[in-house]
Every structure is written in structure tokens, then in C-alpha cells.
Amino acid sequence: MKTGKLNKLKLKELRKILKSPYGLQPEVCGRRKFVTAKVRFEDHEDYLNRVSALLETAVLALDGNGEFYSRMLSNKSKQDSIRLTIEMAIELLPHDDFFNLRRLKAIIEDDLEHSNYPKRLKEKIEKIEL
């Protein structure tokens, strides 16, 4: 009887661990399944430092003559490793943050002609002005 309760407690704890929002998480986009990696950063400065470190690593590998890949991955070339590093750095760049910043700036500056100005807000403002 004790083993049954103990197993239930263990199972409950395992479920808590599996529900962690960090690490690799499955994500469905249309018909395809992806695994999304979630990474913790202290702040924006830490975030940008890590992205720039990835880019610097790729640049150093391009400049040097040393090998940039593991012996275990001998089927990969140096160029493949560098390309993957640059692609990962680009994916980490905060494109959505930049887009939202441009939208906020356009609204604050009342720049109705800006391409990132929200269309619905622009339509409502135009109705009020008429």
C-alpha cells in the first residue's frame, strides 16, 4: 500500500517537472511539428551580449584556419557549422521587439503616414477628424 502512494507522489513530481516552460517544447505550426527552445536571459543587455558573442564566434572562425566543428561530427564542414551559428544568431535577434518599437514610436510621434502605424487606429482617428 505504501508503494502505491509513493508511486503516486513520484508520478505527480514527474508531471511537474515535465510541465516546465523552459527547455525544448513541442509546437505545432500548421501541418508541421517543431520543437521550440526557450532560453532564460537576465535582461536585454544579457540577451544582446549572447547574440553578439555568437556572431563574434562565427567571425573568428571565418578569420582563423582552425577547425570549428567536433570530431564526432566529421560529416559536417567548417562552413556548415559557421552557417548554423549565424542562422541561430539571426533567429535570436529581437525582430518582433524592433517592429513593436517602431509601432510605438509612430504612435507617440503621431506619424499617421508611417508604414508601421496601426491601420485601425489610423481609421478611427480619420473618422474623428471628419
C-alpha beads as a LAMMPS data file, in Angstrom:
LAMMPS data file: protein, C-alpha beads

130 atoms
129 bonds

1 atom types
1 bond types

-500.0 500.0 xlo xhi
-500.0 500.0 ylo yhi
-500.0 500.0 zlo zhi

Masses

1 110.0

Atoms # bond

1 1 1 0.000 0.000 0.000
2 1 1 2.844 2.371 0.810
3 1 1 4.456 1.741 -2.570
4 1 1 1.231 2.787 -4.328
5 1 1 1.175 6.141 -2.507
6 1 1 4.885 6.591 -3.066
7 1 1 4.485 5.912 -6.785
8 1 1 1.645 8.440 -6.991
9 1 1 3.808 11.077 -5.308
10 1 1 6.667 10.318 -7.671
11 1 1 4.357 10.484 -10.677
12 1 1 2.968 13.821 -9.500
13 1 1 6.501 15.222 -9.136
14 1 1 7.492 13.915 -12.588
15 1 1 4.487 15.668 -14.132
16 1 1 5.518 18.944 -12.512
17 1 1 8.993 18.605 -13.977
18 1 1 7.651 17.820 -17.452
19 1 1 5.396 20.907 -17.419
20 1 1 8.381 23.231 -17.098
21 1 1 8.075 26.116 -19.591
22 1 1 11.823 26.025 -20.317
23 1 1 13.871 23.683 -22.453
24 1 1 12.591 22.046 -25.618
25 1 1 8.816 22.340 -26.011
26 1 1 6.710 20.878 -28.834
27 1 1 4.928 23.423 -31.021
28 1 1 2.564 22.853 -33.952
29 1 1 2.650 25.307 -36.866
30 1 1 0.103 24.279 -39.453
31 1 1 0.875 20.711 -40.503
32 1 1 4.428 20.743 -39.197
33 1 1 5.663 19.993 -35.723
34 1 1 8.601 21.932 -34.344
35 1 1 10.424 21.853 -31.077
36 1 1 10.911 25.306 -29.606
37 1 1 13.798 26.006 -27.258
38 1 1 13.197 28.524 -24.508
39 1 1 16.216 30.203 -23.011
40 1 1 16.388 32.457 -19.946
41 1 1 18.125 35.826 -20.071
42 1 1 18.723 38.215 -17.189
43 1 1 17.808 41.336 -19.168
44 1 1 18.057 42.864 -22.646
45 1 1 21.751 43.556 -22.198
46 1 1 22.471 39.896 -21.421
47 1 1 20.341 38.901 -24.396
48 1 1 22.220 41.143 -26.835
49 1 1 25.595 40.147 -25.361
50 1 1 24.879 36.493 -26.069
51 1 1 23.709 37.148 -29.627
52 1 1 26.780 39.275 -30.348
53 1 1 29.012 36.563 -28.826
54 1 1 27.553 34.036 -31.289
55 1 1 28.240 36.386 -34.187
56 1 1 31.772 37.073 -32.945
57 1 1 32.389 33.330 -32.732
58 1 1 31.346 32.927 -36.352
59 1 1 33.578 35.829 -37.433
60 1 1 36.565 34.425 -35.534
61 1 1 36.013 31.029 -37.123
62 1 1 35.866 32.618 -40.578
63 1 1 39.086 34.569 -39.947
64 1 1 41.063 31.686 -38.482
65 1 1 42.350 28.491 -40.003
66 1 1 41.324 26.277 -37.076
67 1 1 38.612 23.674 -37.199
68 1 1 35.224 24.830 -35.971
69 1 1 33.443 21.504 -35.666
70 1 1 33.637 18.464 -33.452
71 1 1 35.395 15.241 -34.474
72 1 1 32.160 13.427 -33.701
73 1 1 30.502 15.455 -36.450
74 1 1 33.144 14.775 -39.082
75 1 1 30.494 14.718 -41.812
76 1 1 29.919 18.464 -41.218
77 1 1 32.208 21.066 -42.681
78 1 1 33.520 24.231 -41.086
79 1 1 31.283 26.306 -43.355
80 1 1 28.191 24.341 -42.267
81 1 1 28.996 24.966 -38.612
82 1 1 29.543 28.675 -39.195
83 1 1 26.353 28.948 -41.238
84 1 1 24.330 27.265 -38.472
85 1 1 25.843 29.596 -35.871
86 1 1 24.943 32.669 -37.913
87 1 1 21.414 31.357 -38.563
88 1 1 20.892 30.766 -34.846
89 1 1 22.126 34.278 -34.032
90 1 1 19.733 35.749 -36.605
91 1 1 16.834 33.734 -35.155
92 1 1 17.684 35.069 -31.705
93 1 1 17.567 38.695 -32.858
94 1 1 14.536 40.500 -31.426
95 1 1 12.763 41.237 -34.742
96 1 1 9.341 41.428 -33.059
97 1 1 10.685 43.819 -30.433
98 1 1 12.076 46.100 -33.154
99 1 1 8.762 46.014 -35.028
100 1 1 6.807 46.862 -31.869
101 1 1 9.266 49.640 -31.037
102 1 1 8.710 51.201 -34.467
103 1 1 4.923 50.982 -33.971
104 1 1 5.152 52.615 -30.533
105 1 1 7.385 55.361 -31.901
106 1 1 4.981 56.060 -34.791
107 1 1 2.018 56.356 -32.398
108 1 1 3.881 58.597 -29.950
109 1 1 5.107 60.866 -32.750
110 1 1 1.606 60.945 -34.349
111 1 1 3.124 59.881 -37.665
112 1 1 -0.019 58.669 -39.445
113 1 1 1.894 58.159 -42.684
114 1 1 4.415 55.757 -41.121
115 1 1 4.149 52.233 -42.576
116 1 1 4.038 50.680 -39.084
117 1 1 1.239 52.895 -37.770
118 1 1 -1.700 50.634 -36.774
119 1 1 -4.358 50.764 -39.518
120 1 1 -7.348 50.509 -37.166
121 1 1 -6.113 53.382 -35.050
122 1 1 -5.467 55.444 -38.173
123 1 1 -9.028 54.788 -39.429
124 1 1 -10.541 55.763 -36.067
125 1 1 -8.507 58.990 -35.959
126 1 1 -9.554 59.879 -39.508
127 1 1 -13.256 59.332 -38.603
128 1 1 -12.935 61.597 -35.580
129 1 1 -11.261 64.336 -37.594
130 1 1 -14.072 64.343 -40.191

Bonds

1 1 1 2
2 1 2 3
3 1 3 4
4 1 4 5
5 1 5 6
6 1 6 7
7 1 7 8
8 1 8 9
9 1 9 10
10 1 10 11
11 1 11 12
12 1 12 13
13 1 13 14
14 1 14 15
15 1 15 16
16 1 16 17
17 1 17 18
18 1 18 19
19 1 19 20
20 1 20 21
21 1 21 22
22 1 22 23
23 1 23 24
24 1 24 25
25 1 25 26
26 1 26 27
27 1 27 28
28 1 28 29
29 1 29 30
30 1 30 31
31 1 31 32
32 1 32 33
33 1 33 34
34 1 34 35
35 1 35 36
36 1 36 37
37 1 37 38
38 1 38 39
39 1 39 40
40 1 40 41
41 1 41 42
42 1 42 43
43 1 43 44
44 1 44 45
45 1 45 46
46 1 46 47
47 1 47 48
48 1 48 49
49 1 49 50
50 1 50 51
51 1 51 52
52 1 52 53
53 1 53 54
54 1 54 55
55 1 55 56
56 1 56 57
57 1 57 58
58 1 58 59
59 1 59 60
60 1 60 61
61 1 61 62
62 1 62 63
63 1 63 64
64 1 64 65
65 1 65 66
66 1 66 67
67 1 67 68
68 1 68 69
69 1 69 70
70 1 70 71
71 1 71 72
72 1 72 73
73 1 73 74
74 1 74 75
75 1 75 76
76 1 76 77
77 1 77 78
78 1 78 79
79 1 79 80
80 1 80 81
81 1 81 82
82 1 82 83
83 1 83 84
84 1 84 85
85 1 85 86
86 1 86 87
87 1 87 88
88 1 88 89
89 1 89 90
90 1 90 91
91 1 91 92
92 1 92 93
93 1 93 94
94 1 94 95
95 1 95 96
96 1 96 97
97 1 97 98
98 1 98 99
99 1 99 100
100 1 100 101
101 1 101 102
102 1 102 103
103 1 103 104
104 1 104 105
105 1 105 106
106 1 106 107
107 1 107 108
108 1 108 109
109 1 109 110
110 1 110 111
111 1 111 112
112 1 112 113
113 1 113 114
114 1 114 115
115 1 115 116
116 1 116 117
117 1 117 118
118 1 118 119
119 1 119 120
120 1 120 121
121 1 121 122
122 1 122 123
123 1 123 124
124 1 124 125
125 1 125 126
126 1 126 127
127 1 127 128
128 1 128 129
129 1 129 130
